[in-house]
């Protein structure tokens, strides 16, 4: 397990960009953290670290955003509103787990039973308003 301390959204993005260098095709990254903790900032950092130059936003309303980089295709999910396995099935989530792309999943705790082996990124509030404690660990199911 690795732990990082971020003092700003820009720090969180930088940690995400550095983390992106460790990723390979087929990796699944699951995020947990309170609303506003920095899950999207970390995801944005991953995409920037993979060379993506465009705008990265939370997929809260779309549920999934797809991005293409020179290195990998990336799908960024927000599972905040997914509360049962049927909704996940209707979304076609299992079709994305084909090892052809990198999968980023915010609110992963809502689909915990459907996750394959993954890297878990937990983001918690620190002592100062902009501080975040970021832990990254491997989870084998």
LODOMI-315705 format. One line per field, with one value per atom (N, C-alpha, C): atom name; residue number from 1; chain; residue in three letters; y, z, x. Coordinates in steps of 0.02 Angstrom, whole numbers, plus 50000, padded with zeros to 5 digits. Example, Ala and Ser with C-alpha at 12.3 -4.5 7.8 and 13.67 -1.06 7.14 Angstrom:
LODOMI-315705
atom: c(N	CA	C	N	CA	C)
n: c(1	1	1	2	2	2)
chain: c(A	A	A	A	A	A)
res: c(ALA	ALA	ALA	SER	SER	SER)
c2: c(49716	49775	49835	49888	49947	50002)
c3: c(50390	50390	50390	50354	50357	50394)
c1: c(50660	50615	50660	50642	50684	50645)
END
This chain:
LODOMI-315705
atom: c(N	CA	C	N	CA	C	N	CA	C	N	CA	C	N	CA	C	N	CA	C	N	CA	C	N	CA	C	N	CA	C	N	CA	C	N	CA	C	N	CA	C	N	CA	C	N	CA	C	N	CA	C	N	CA	C	N	CA	C	N	CA	C	N	CA	C	N	CA	C	N	CA	C	N	CA	C	N	CA	C	N	CA	C	N	CA	C	N	CA	C	N	CA	C	N	CA	C	N	CA	C	N	CA	C	N	CA	C	N	CA	C	N	CA	C	N	CA	C	N	CA	C	N	CA	C	N	CA	C	N	CA	C	N	CA	C	N	CA	C	N	CA	C	N	CA	C	N	CA	C	N	CA	C	N	CA	C	N	CA	C	N	CA	C	N	CA	C	N	CA	C	N	CA	C	N	CA	C	N	CA	C	N	CA	C	N	CA	C	N	CA	C	N	CA	C	N	CA	C	N	CA	C	N	CA	C	N	CA	C	N	CA	C	N	CA	C	N	CA	C	N	CA	C	N	CA	C	N	CA	C	N	CA	C	N	CA	C	N	CA	C	N	CA	C	N	CA	C	N	CA	C	N	CA	C	N	CA	C	N	CA	C	N	CA	C	N	CA	C	N	CA	C	N	CA	C	N	CA	C	N	CA	C	N	CA	C	N	CA	C	N	CA	C	N	CA	C	N	CA	C	N	CA	C	N	CA	C	N	CA	C	N	CA	C	N	CA	C	N	CA	C	N	CA	C	N	CA	C	N	CA	C	N	CA	C	N	CA	C	N	CA	C	N	CA	C	N	CA	C	N	CA	C	N	CA	C	N	CA	C	N	CA	C	N	CA	C	N	CA	C	N	CA	C	N	CA	C	N	CA	C	N	CA	C	N	CA	C	N	CA	C	N	CA	C	N	CA	C	N	CA	C	N	CA	C	N	CA	C	N	CA	C	N	CA	C	N	CA	C	N	CA	C	N	CA	C	N	CA	C	N	CA	C	N	CA	C	N	CA	C	N	CA	C	N	CA	C	N	CA	C	N	CA	C	N	CA	C	N	CA	C	N	CA	C	N	CA	C	N	CA	C	N	CA	C	N	CA	C	N	CA	C	N	CA	C	N	CA	C	N	CA	C)
n: c(1	1	1	2	2	2	3	3	3	4	4	4	5	5	5	6	6	6	7	7	7	8	8	8	9	9	9	10	10	10	11	11	11	12	12	12	13	13	13	14	14	14	15	15	15	16	16	16	17	17	17	18	18	18	19	19	19	20	20	20	21	21	21	22	22	22	23	23	23	24	24	24	25	25	25	26	26	26	27	27	27	28	28	28	29	29	29	30	30	30	31	31	31	32	32	32	33	33	33	34	34	34	35	35	35	36	36	36	37	37	37	38	38	38	39	39	39	40	40	40	41	41	41	42	42	42	43	43	43	44	44	44	45	45	45	46	46	46	47	47	47	48	48	48	49	49	49	50	50	50	51	51	51	52	52	52	53	53	53	54	54	54	55	55	55	56	56	56	57	57	57	58	58	58	59	59	59	60	60	60	61	61	61	62	62	62	63	63	63	64	64	64	65	65	65	66	66	66	67	67	67	68	68	68	69	69	69	70	70	70	71	71	71	72	72	72	73	73	73	74	74	74	75	75	75	76	76	76	77	77	77	78	78	78	79	79	79	80	80	80	81	81	81	82	82	82	83	83	83	84	84	84	85	85	85	86	86	86	87	87	87	88	88	88	89	89	89	90	90	90	91	91	91	92	92	92	93	93	93	94	94	94	95	95	95	96	96	96	97	97	97	98	98	98	99	99	99	100	100	100	101	101	101	102	102	102	103	103	103	104	104	104	105	105	105	106	106	106	107	107	107	108	108	108	109	109	109	110	110	110	111	111	111	112	112	112	113	113	113	114	114	114	115	115	115	116	116	116	117	117	117	118	118	118	119	119	119	120	120	120	121	121	121	122	122	122	123	123	123	124	124	124	125	125	125	126	126	126	127	127	127	128	128	128	129	129	129	130	130	130	131	131	131	132	132	132	133	133	133	134	134	134	135	135	135	136	136	136	137	137	137	138	138	138	139	139	139	140	140	140	141	141	141)
chain: c(A	A	A	A	A	A	A	A	A	A	A	A	A	A	A	A	A	A	A	A	A	A	A	A	A	A	A	A	A	A	A	A	A	A	A	A	A	A	A	A	A	A	A	A	A	A	A	A	A	A	A	A	A	A	A	A	A	A	A	A	A	A	A	A	A	A	A	A	A	A	A	A	A	A	A	A	A	A	A	A	A	A	A	A	A	A	A	A	A	A	A	A	A	A	A	A	A	A	A	A	A	A	A	A	A	A	A	A	A	A	A	A	A	A	A	A	A	A	A	A	A	A	A	A	A	A	A	A	A	A	A	A	A	A	A	A	A	A	A	A	A	A	A	A	A	A	A	A	A	A	A	A	A	A	A	A	A	A	A	A	A	A	A	A	A	A	A	A	A	A	A	A	A	A	A	A	A	A	A	A	A	A	A	A	A	A	A	A	A	A	A	A	A	A	A	A	A	A	A	A	A	A	A	A	A	A	A	A	A	A	A	A	A	A	A	A	A	A	A	A	A	A	A	A	A	A	A	A	A	A	A	A	A	A	A	A	A	A	A	A	A	A	A	A	A	A	A	A	A	A	A	A	A	A	A	A	A	A	A	A	A	A	A	A	A	A	A	A	A	A	A	A	A	A	A	A	A	A	A	A	A	A	A	A	A	A	A	A	A	A	A	A	A	A	A	A	A	A	A	A	A	A	A	A	A	A	A	A	A	A	A	A	A	A	A	A	A	A	A	A	A	A	A	A	A	A	A	A	A	A	A	A	A	A	A	A	A	A	A	A	A	A	A	A	A	A	A	A	A	A	A	A	A	A	A	A	A	A	A	A	A	A	A	A	A	A	A	A	A	A	A	A	A	A	A	A	A	A	A	A	A	A	A	A	A	A	A	A	A	A	A	A	A	A	A	A	A	A	A	A	A	A	A	A	A	A	A	A	A	A	A	A	A	A	A	A	A	A	A	A	A	A	A)
res: c(UNK	UNK	UNK	UNK	UNK	UNK	UNK	UNK	UNK	UNK	UNK	UNK	UNK	UNK	UNK	UNK	UNK	UNK	UNK	UNK	UNK	UNK	UNK	UNK	UNK	UNK	UNK	UNK	UNK	UNK	UNK	UNK	UNK	UNK	UNK	UNK	UNK	UNK	UNK	UNK	UNK	UNK	UNK	UNK	UNK	UNK	UNK	UNK	UNK	UNK	UNK	UNK	UNK	UNK	UNK	UNK	UNK	UNK	UNK	UNK	UNK	UNK	UNK	UNK	UNK	UNK	UNK	UNK	UNK	UNK	UNK	UNK	UNK	UNK	UNK	UNK	UNK	UNK	UNK	UNK	UNK	UNK	UNK	UNK	UNK	UNK	UNK	UNK	UNK	UNK	UNK	UNK	UNK	UNK	UNK	UNK	UNK	UNK	UNK	UNK	UNK	UNK	UNK	UNK	UNK	UNK	UNK	UNK	UNK	UNK	UNK	UNK	UNK	UNK	UNK	UNK	UNK	UNK	UNK	UNK	UNK	UNK	UNK	UNK	UNK	UNK	UNK	UNK	UNK	UNK	UNK	UNK	UNK	UNK	UNK	UNK	UNK	UNK	UNK	UNK	UNK	UNK	UNK	UNK	UNK	UNK	UNK	UNK	UNK	UNK	UNK	UNK	UNK	UNK	UNK	UNK	UNK	UNK	UNK	UNK	UNK	UNK	UNK	UNK	UNK	UNK	UNK	UNK	UNK	UNK	UNK	UNK	UNK	UNK	UNK	UNK	UNK	UNK	UNK	UNK	UNK	UNK	UNK	UNK	UNK	UNK	UNK	UNK	UNK	UNK	UNK	UNK	UNK	UNK	UNK	UNK	UNK	UNK	UNK	UNK	UNK	UNK	UNK	UNK	UNK	UNK	UNK	UNK	UNK	UNK	UNK	UNK	UNK	UNK	UNK	UNK	UNK	UNK	UNK	UNK	UNK	UNK	UNK	UNK	UNK	UNK	UNK	UNK	UNK	UNK	UNK	UNK	UNK	UNK	UNK	UNK	UNK	UNK	UNK	UNK	UNK	UNK	UNK	UNK	UNK	UNK	UNK	UNK	UNK	UNK	UNK	UNK	UNK	UNK	UNK	UNK	UNK	UNK	UNK	UNK	UNK	UNK	UNK	UNK	UNK	UNK	UNK	UNK	UNK	UNK	UNK	UNK	UNK	UNK	UNK	UNK	UNK	UNK	UNK	UNK	UNK	UNK	UNK	UNK	UNK	UNK	UNK	UNK	UNK	UNK	UNK	UNK	UNK	UNK	UNK	UNK	UNK	UNK	UNK	UNK	UNK	UNK	UNK	UNK	UNK	UNK	UNK	UNK	UNK	UNK	UNK	UNK	UNK	UNK	UNK	UNK	UNK	UNK	UNK	UNK	UNK	UNK	UNK	UNK	UNK	UNK	UNK	UNK	UNK	UNK	UNK	UNK	UNK	UNK	UNK	UNK	UNK	UNK	UNK	UNK	UNK	UNK	UNK	UNK	UNK	UNK	UNK	UNK	UNK	UNK	UNK	UNK	UNK	UNK	UNK	UNK	UNK	UNK	UNK	UNK	UNK	UNK	UNK	UNK	UNK	UNK	UNK	UNK	UNK	UNK	UNK	UNK	UNK	UNK	UNK	UNK	UNK	UNK	UNK	UNK	UNK	UNK	UNK	UNK	UNK	UNK	UNK	UNK	UNK	UNK	UNK	UNK	UNK	UNK	UNK	UNK	UNK	UNK	UNK	UNK	UNK	UNK	UNK	UNK	UNK	UNK	UNK	UNK	UNK	UNK	UNK	UNK	UNK	UNK	UNK	UNK	UNK	UNK	UNK	UNK	UNK	UNK	UNK)
c2: c(49941	50000	50062	50112	50175	50230	50280	50335	50401	50449	50515	50568	50627	50684	50738	50759	50812	50875	50933	50996	51038	51012	51050	51004	51026	50986	50975	51025	51017	50963	50959	50905	50837	50833	50771	50750	50798	50782	50757	50789	50769	50698	50681	50613	50564	50583	50541	50532	50586	50583	50538	50541	50497	50424	50413	50346	50317	50359	50336	50301	50319	50288	50214	50193	50123	50080	50110	50074	50038	49984	49946	49932	49913	49897	49845	49856	49809	49825	49874	49891	49921	49903	49931	49970	50033	50075	50095	50075	50089	50144	50193	50250	50249	50266	50279	50346	50380	50444	50483	50527	50568	50614	50641	50690	50748	50765	50821	50805	50743	50725	50729	50721	50726	50667	50626	50567	50589	50640	50663	50698	50735	50767	50714	50660	50606	50573	50562	50532	50578	50643	50691	50686	50680	50673	50610	50554	50493	50505	50535	50547	50594	50647	50692	50655	50612	50573	50524	50504	50460	50499	50566	50608	50639	50630	50661	50736	50774	50847	50883	50847	50879	50890	50908	50921	50854	50848	50788	50811	50781	50799	50736	50747	50691	50662	50596	50566	50555	50596	50587	50578	50620	50616	50569	50563	50519	50447	50437	50374	50350	50360	50339	50390	50409	50450	50408	50410	50374	50423	50406	50448	50405	50436	50402	50439	50403	50432	50394	50419	50384	50317	50310	50248	50198	50222	50177	50212	50171	50196	50191	50240	50243	50254	50217	50229	50250	50306	50336	50331	50289	50278	50316	50334	50360	50316	50276	50228	50253	50319	50348	50329	50328	50315	50241	50199	50128	50093	50070	50042	49968	49937	49866	49833	49767	49731	49736	49742	49747	49810	49866	49929	49923	49889	49879	49836	49785	49742	49782	49823	49864	49913	49936	49981	49946	49880	49842	49844	49854	49862	49803	49742	49683	49683	49714	49717	49761	49808	49851	49816	49762	49725	49675	49699	49655	49659	49692	49700	49740	49777	49817	49890	49909	49980	49985	50045	50058	50082	50057	50073	50112	50171	50211	50211	50195	50188	50229	50285	50323	50291	50298	50268	50192	50162	50090	50048	50076	50037	50016	50052	50035	49972	49951	49891	49843	49845	49805	49732	49702	49631	49616	49667	49657	49673	49695	49716	49656	49656	49606	49630	49597	49622	49695	49737	49808	49844	49905	49950	49995	49999	50039	50104	50160	50226	50256	50263	50292	50363	50410	50480	50505	50529	50554	50625	50662	50730	50729	50778	50787	50840	50865	50913	50983	51004	51070	51062	51116	51111	51079	51094	51066	51003	50981	50921	50858	50811	50746	50692	50638	50580	50528	50509	50463	50398	50343	50278	50236	50199	50156	50086	50037	49968	49921	49863	49812	49770	49755	49714	49654	49594	49533	49499	49484	49453	49379)
c3: c(50000	50000	50000	49961	49958	49984	50017	50043	50023	50004	49981	50016	50025	50053	50000	49983	49935	49972	49949	49980	49935	49875	49829	49774	49737	49680	49629	49621	49575	49599	49664	49692	49678	49688	49676	49604	49557	49486	49472	49503	49493	49518	49576	49603	49554	49527	49478	49414	49391	49331	49342	49401	49417	49421	49450	49456	49387	49339	49271	49239	49258	49230	49249	49300	49322	49290	49252	49227	49162	49152	49090	49064	49001	48970	49011	49023	49061	49135	49159	49230	49247	49307	49334	49397	49399	49457	49488	49550	49588	49638	49641	49686	49740	49801	49855	49886	49913	49945	49947	49995	50002	49942	49936	49885	49890	49834	49833	49858	49872	49901	49849	49785	49735	49687	49684	49640	49566	49547	49478	49465	49513	49504	49494	49533	49525	49456	49435	49370	49314	49321	49272	49268	49325	49326	49289	49299	49263	49188	49166	49094	49067	49104	49082	49081	49130	49132	49074	49046	48987	48922	48928	48869	48843	48877	48855	48864	48813	48815	48823	48817	48819	48889	48891	48955	48986	49050	49087	49140	49137	49186	49219	49274	49309	49265	49260	49220	49260	49310	49354	49316	49267	49232	49173	49141	49083	49106	49166	49198	49171	49106	49079	49027	49031	48980	48952	48886	48854	48828	48837	48815	48776	48727	48687	48695	48715	48721	48673	48664	48621	48651	48717	48750	48757	48783	48798	48786	48777	48782	48856	48880	48951	48955	49000	49015	49088	49099	49166	49187	49237	49262	49326	49337	49401	49420	49472	49493	49551	49561	49617	49615	49555	49549	49532	49529	49515	49582	49596	49663	49662	49603	49602	49542	49546	49491	49424	49425	49362	49324	49359	49328	49298	49332	49308	49245	49244	49185	49126	49138	49085	49056	49097	49075	49029	49032	48993	49023	49088	49122	49109	49110	49101	49033	48983	48916	48915	48961	48965	48997	49032	49067	49020	48962	48911	48905	48952	48955	48896	48861	48805	48823	48881	48901	48976	48998	49070	49093	49150	49178	49243	49248	49308	49336	49400	49428	49492	49488	49548	49582	49648	49688	49678	49677	49664	49719	49778	49832	49815	49768	49747	49704	49676	49634	49657	49719	49746	49725	49725	49708	49635	49592	49520	49498	49545	49527	49520	49467	49462	49504	49499	49531	49510	49557	49541	49587	49569	49611	49645	49711	49749	49770	49750	49768	49816	49879	49930	49945	49943	49954	50013	50064	50125	50138	50171	50191	50243	50238	50287	50338	50374	50428	50402	50348	50318	50264	50247	50199	50131	50105	50040	50045	50106	50115	50100	50067	50054	50069	50097	50109	50058	50015	49960	49972	49975	49982	49920	49898	49839	49859	49844	49859	49806	49800	49755	49790	49755	49783	49737	49765	49727	49752	49705	49724	49706)
c1: c(50042	50000	50045	50024	50059	50013	50042	50003	50035	49992	50015	49974	50004	49969	49967	49906	49895	49873	49898	49879	49834	49817	49775	49749	49699	49676	49732	49776	49832	49880	49893	49934	49901	49836	49799	49806	49799	49809	49879	49929	49999	50011	49983	49989	49956	49898	49864	49906	49937	49979	50039	50070	50126	50103	50045	50016	50003	49983	49968	50027	50087	50148	50153	50117	50120	50066	50021	49963	49978	49939	49944	49874	49871	49807	49770	49706	49665	49660	49698	49694	49626	49602	49540	49559	49540	49555	49489	49480	49418	49433	49389	49396	49343	49364	49317	49335	49286	49297	49233	49228	49168	49159	49099	49084	49133	49164	49211	49281	49295	49360	49417	49402	49455	49459	49407	49409	49416	49379	49383	49450	49476	49541	49595	49593	49642	49633	49571	49557	49583	49572	49596	49672	49705	49778	49800	49765	49781	49777	49722	49714	49768	49784	49837	49904	49915	49976	49983	49926	49926	49929	49932	49939	49876	49820	49757	49761	49740	49746	49679	49624	49558	49532	49468	49434	49412	49422	49401	49351	49291	49239	49212	49178	49147	49091	49087	49034	48969	48956	48899	48834	48820	48756	48759	48816	48824	48836	48858	48879	48946	48960	49025	49048	49112	49144	49201	49209	49264	49315	49379	49434	49483	49515	49565	49631	49682	49749	49795	49855	49903	49923	49916	49937	49880	49822	49766	49700	49649	49581	49562	49525	49506	49431	49398	49328	49323	49290	49284	49210	49197	49129	49116	49054	49030	48971	48980	48929	48886	48886	48849	48775	48746	48674	48659	48710	48699	48692	48632	48618	48599	48596	48579	48612	48623	48657	48621	48555	48518	48537	48543	48563	48633	48676	48744	48744	48703	48696	48668	48617	48588	48638	48684	48736	48786	48790	48838	48908	48911	48976	49022	48996	49038	49073	49043	49074	49136	49140	49199	49259	49246	49300	49332	49353	49381	49457	49489	49562	49590	49548	49571	49582	49559	49563	49575	49588	49594	49525	49503	49438	49447	49417	49417	49346	49337	49270	49263	49228	49212	49151	49148	49094	49094	49152	49159	49126	49117	49087	49015	48983	48915	48912	48970	48971	49025	49042	49097	49095	49036	49031	49044	49043	49053	49124	49166	49234	49281	49322	49376	49435	49492	49553	49561	49583	49588	49637	49652	49690	49638	49641	49594	49627	49598	49622	49570	49590	49546	49570	49523	49540	49499	49534	49501	49523	49480	49496	49551	49597	49649	49630	49680	49667	49652	49683	49670	49617	49581	49525	49543	49603	49622	49665	49681	49723	49683	49715	49686	49738	49715	49758	49736	49784	49769	49807	49770	49802	49786	49836	49829	49850	49807	49824	49796	49826	49803	49749	49695	49642	49632	49639	49629	49565	49521	49457	49455)
END
